[in-house]
């Protein structure tokens, strides 16, 4: 039987959206899947050497709020200056208190498990990014590079 394959596209670069692709990829690798992740648009933030990820509660009405704020605090209120920083701090504290791995640790687990990380060259060019801003363990390529793998994947996810 041939090895199962997971093809994953990561498009979001906020702290809360960083967890699903890295958790799924590292878990699949632990289950002996061959995994390739394609990071495009804002997802490229997850491949930067220096991660400075924040939570964006604005436009995320499903986000659980502390102190039942979701019951009395309008979603539009999350646009108040300083709210994003406060929510990010609260989320990081919750992650730490629950013993959840950091994004850096999950990314390292993926690298150590031979998950292939592809940064979208077109997006890098579009946003005038530099290769040296990203971790060394990535490949650069476009959609065609990703589809070489994804076309044969058993599972494909867009996050």
Secondary structure, 3 states (H helix, E strand, C coil): CCCCEEEEEECCCCHHHHHHHHHHHHHHHHCCCEEEEEECHHHHHHHECCCCCCCCCCCCCCCCCHHHHHHHCCHHHHHCCCHHHHHHHHHHHHHHHCCCCCHHHHHHHHHHCCCEEEEEHHHHHHCCCCHHHECCCCEEECHHHHHHHHCCCCEEEEC
